[in-house]
Amino acid sequence: MGRIGMRAYKTISVILIVLAIVGCEAPEKKFERAKQIDEKVTQAEFEKFQRIVSALPDSKISDFPLVFLSVPQWDPDRSLPVSELVKEEKQRLKQKWKIDSVLRQLKKDRQLTRILRRKKLSLEKFIGLTLALGAALSRSRIENEDDLKTAIKKGEPIVNRLEKDSRSFSALNEEDRQTVLRNAIWITRMHRAIQISKVPPENLALIREHEETILKMLPQQFSKDPLASAVDLLEERGLPFEELKESGFDSDLFWVPKNAIIGTDRPDKIDFENR
């Protein structure tokens, strides 16, 4: 075999080896984009979602992680500046609504993954639909739509002040810590309002059309007014003040008659007829 023939032979061999390697590789998995809560859920998507949930035990989604987290209850020993605690809390709230965060827990549910495989829907897409429909259901629980705008408008300056607070949380006295925690409620309230405000009107209409069915399918956390549990009760309902250790307690007060100042004047006569 001449030099030219040998070169051609080697070239063809290399090409065949490359093709063999490529041919042995598994086909690339097609990326399936999950539904976002600000995107419209179509009737066909809802019907497919309904069929999947109907195949689950009790026809309901269970073991779905909480996305509406409770208000901040920072430990008094946390030495970070208030500003850092706020940043940490905002990141925690944001993370809970991410598909990957929910995926880590739900992928352990073998029965769910088996049903999704049979129905030809990825777990990511199922989670996206659940969050989109759940957010829409939560929004439908809010009686006054203006509450969303009010929560965002009122919460912004309060949270902004917390983000600039460089004081160590553990170094604060009891009264200041309680004030910071009361203000920190607005981190949660404002985040919920922002999330729920993203729901498109089409999804809200879909929820209202199939409300009874959706209430049975979705986790209970979505069936309540999301703003109701993220509220400063002292401000909203005027609860009695909290007694602090350094100020003493009402139960410690006692009355000594001999120290009392007792007046001797008679009370003024009241004319009830002309009052």
SULQUIJO-V942395 format. One line per field, one symbol per residue. ss: DSSP state (A for helix, B for strand, O for the rest). Layout:
ss->???
This chain:
ss->OOAAAAAAAAAAAAAAAAAAAAAAOOOOOOOOOOOOOOOOOOAAAAAAAAAAAAOOAAAOOOOOOOOOOOOOOOOOOOOOBAAAAAAAAAAAAAAAOOAAAAAAAAOOOAAAAAAAAAAOOOAAAAAAAAAAAAAAAAAAOOOOOAAAAAAAAAAAAAAAAAAOOOOBAAAOOAAAAAAAAAAAAAAAAAAAAAAAAOOOAAAAAAAAAOAAAAAAAOOAAAAOOOOOOOOOAAAAAOOOOOOOAAAOOAAAOOOOAAAOOOOOOOOOOOOOOOO
